[in-house]
Structure formats: structure tokens, C-alpha cells
Amino acid sequence: MENEKKTVTMEKIISLAKQRGFVFPGSEIYGGLQNAWDFGPLGVELKNNIKAAWWKRFVSHRGDMVGIEAALLMNTRVWEASGHISNFSDPLVECEKCHHRFRADTLDGDKCPDCGGSFMEAQQFNLMLKTSLGATADKANEVYFRPETAQGMFVNFKNIIDSTRKKLPFGIAQIGKAFRNEITPGNYIFRTREFEQMEIEYFIPLPKNDAEWEEYFEAWRKEMHEWMTDLGIKPDDIHELDVPKEDLAHYSKKTIDFEYDFPFGRKELYGLAYRTDFDLKNHGEKSGANLKYKDAETGEEYYPHVIEPTFGVERSVLAAMCSAYTEEKVGSGGSEEGEEDMRVVMKFPKWLAPVKVAVLPLSKKDELSSVAKKIATELRESFTTDYDETQSIGKRYRRQDEIGTPYCVTVDFETLNDNAVTVRDRDTMKQERIAVSDLKKYLAEKLAE
């Protein structure tokens, strides 16, 4: 089998994602909604696998981390104190001729890319998504959907300290939705107005010098690289951008963007920021609440500083799909029934694959399907399992390749005699005969590799 890693295009990813049930256009039967996407049966499994692995790695398996789930809507004073109402904006320009609007910092020239017209003077456009609470839509009832998950962790800092008695350094983690009224969303699920974040605020003792916070920063930098490798992303496809001082967010003293080579270009995948004591200090002073940390040993009180690793769920899904997408030319000796010369296979890491095992009876005849369905039911107790009995076995193998299923279990007429099945490996296409009584143990060991 000759492996030919083809150029991954967004057209291929989008087509496969819709056809196989990863991602659908939102509200499609009504013509859709600009840059809104729904995650189908496989997309949900993929997202859940990412979130569960992230939570286990960064929260459950660490003694210095706790979790939280804060509300999507918060008191408007939160966003005033955090600087979002005054600073969370992008430069917006409008074409005098066609009146299309663009982010000024993403344009290559000074003419409209759609019609060649001139632009009006740039204005700052706040990205907060506004709504109203209560029966009347007046100014007093205006609130904002959160543009990030971070502030829910900062405003609950004292509650966390009081209820858990955690000592510095420790972190608060959260997975949840955020909303940004982007001027120009696009590139599929890369930039959307509704998205999900996996975010950590890691609180550290008051640094006496740069070396002290840099040590924590470096530790998280390495953790993030390890996570990306586990996600199936090749290190050569990741690039660190040390954000220039003039481009830093208002709260940041240092930020690294981890950029990935997407098919549409090198773009930010994750971020790591040193937020100093900006957030706790501002919330403490604006609210009147005591958000300082008191060292039980020294009695010293201060605002802890913060290291913030941020992971986007949708961008994780997209990067994982782009990294997994493979086209392979199958040579002599590697063919299967119904197989064409080229196969598309999503080589997800086994833990990430949305379906772990597929049970495929060789025939739809009841004598085989009844046995196959029983095997599938037993496997579902331990693994996400698909059952498919339509089309030729070769075409069913191809479908499982395209959704990234690591192992296919074929029930054939020999099974009725020897009580064994054929297990096919996704990556090597090699097949092995396994006793039904040993199947669950065999698959558990293989999937743990």
C-alpha cells in the first residue's frame, strides 16, 4: 500500500464533514444563517471526546485545579471592569460604493475587495453581543452574552477560595460557550459568532521578578504542545507567535499564539497569556469585594497573578480533522472487495475517533445479522459502536475509513462454526481472526495503544 498524503483542502473537509455527519450548515432548510454550523452525530462525538480528554488531563488528573460552570449572562458591570465595553472592538470600514463592511486590519489594500470602491473612515466596532432581560428592551435591561469564559472564573475567585481552601498556585477551568459579533466571520468553523472555549485561569503567587512568572508560563507552554501532539497534530504544523507589544490585549503583558497551518493559511489555534493581576484587581476595586489572596503562613495579602491557557473547541475539531485527513493509494496486495485505487481515511488518534468499533455482518441474512447485532450490543457497553449491514463489505469499510473508525469487526458465515470474527485495522488494513469471547479484551488493548 503506497501512502500519498494529498494536499488537504477546505472543500474536501467540508464535503466529507457534511456527507458523513460531522458538521451541517445551520438552519439549512431555511437558507441557513451566516456562519452558523450544527454538529451532527459524529461531530458531537468528536467534540465530546475532545472536551472529556481535556477535562481529564487538565482538571481531574491534577490536584491544583478545580472546575466551574458560570452563567452565559453576567452583570454589565463585569464587562465594564474587565475592559470589554471600552476595549473589546475591531476597526470597521465600510465601502462608499457597495456598503460592504470589513475589518480594517485584515485588508491588503485601501480599496474594497468586492467592488474596488473607496472606504469611509474607520470606526471601532464593539464585538459584544447584546440582548435584553425582562419585558422591556430599554437601556436598563441591556446585558451581554459573554465574549469569553474567563470573567466567570475571576468574579468567582473568592467563592472558590472560601469553598475549596485551595492554596496558590492553583487553577480554575471552564468549558463553555462564548459569543462575539464578528464583523467578518468565516473559514468554516474557524471563526464563528457562537463558539466554545476550554479555558484555564491559573493563579500564581505575586512574582518578585519576571523569572518567577516566566517559569509558570513555560510550564503551560509545554503542556499545550503535548496536548496538541495528543490531538494528532504534527509538531511541524504548529508555530509560535510571540504577539508584539503593540498588538497585545489590554490585559496582557505577554501572549503567545500557537498557530496551525490550516488549508486556508497559518492561523491562531490556541493562546497563552500572562494577564498579571489585571482582572482580580479591577473586579476587586470596582465591586468593592475583597478578591485578594491571604497567605496563611506569612499573612501577606495581594492580588494573585494569572497565566491563561485558552483552547477553542471548534478550532480543535477543525485542526484534528485537517491533521487526520489522508488519501492513500492502495497498491497490489492491499485491495479489498469493492475497493478503488484511492481511499480517504481519517487517521484520528484512537481516543479521539468518534466511533471506535464498527460491526459489519457479511450478509443481511438473519442468521448473520442476529449474531452481529448481539455482538454490537455487547461492545456498546465499552465502546462507541456502529452497526452497518447495507452495501458491499468493501464500501462499508470505506465509509468507516472516512469517519476514522479504528477497527471493523466482520461477522461471516464461518462465525457460525468457529465463533470467531475478523477484525480489520483502519491504518494497516490488516485482518486478524479473533474469538468472540476474546473480542472485548482484544479491542480494549488495541484502543489503549
PEHUMO-V680025 format. One record per run of one state. SS is the DSSP state (h for helix, s for strand, l for the rest). FROM is the first residue (numbers start at 0). LEN is the number of residues. If there is no record, write none. Layout:
SS/FROM/LEN + SS/FROM/LEN
This chain:
l/0/1 + s/1/2 + l/3/6 + h/9/11 + l/20/2 + s/22/3 + l/25/2 + h/27/3 + l/30/6 + s/36/3 + l/39/1 + h/40/20 + l/60/4 + s/64/3 + l/67/5 + s/72/2 + l/74/1 + h/75/7 + l/82/1 + h/83/4 + l/87/1 + s/88/7 + l/95/5 + s/100/3 + h/103/3 + l/106/4 + s/110/1 + l/111/6 + s/117/2 + l/119/3 + s/122/4 + l/126/2 + s/128/4 + l/132/6 + h/138/3 + s/141/4 + l/145/4 + h/149/5 + l/154/2 + h/156/8 + l/164/5 + s/169/10 + l/179/6 + s/185/1 + l/186/4 + s/190/1 + l/191/2 + s/193/11 + l/204/5 + h/209/21 + l/230/4 + h/234/3 + s/237/5 + l/242/2 + h/244/3 + l/247/6 + s/253/9 + l/262/2 + s/264/12 + l/276/1 + h/277/10 + l/287/5 + s/292/2 + l/294/6 + s/300/2 + l/302/2 + s/304/8 + h/312/12 + s/324/5 + l/329/12 + s/341/5 + l/346/10 + s/356/5 + l/361/4 + h/365/15 + l/380/4 + s/384/3 + l/387/5 + h/392/11 + l/403/3 + s/406/5 + l/411/3 + h/414/4 + l/418/1 + s/419/6 + l/425/5 + s/430/5 + h/435/12 + l/447/2
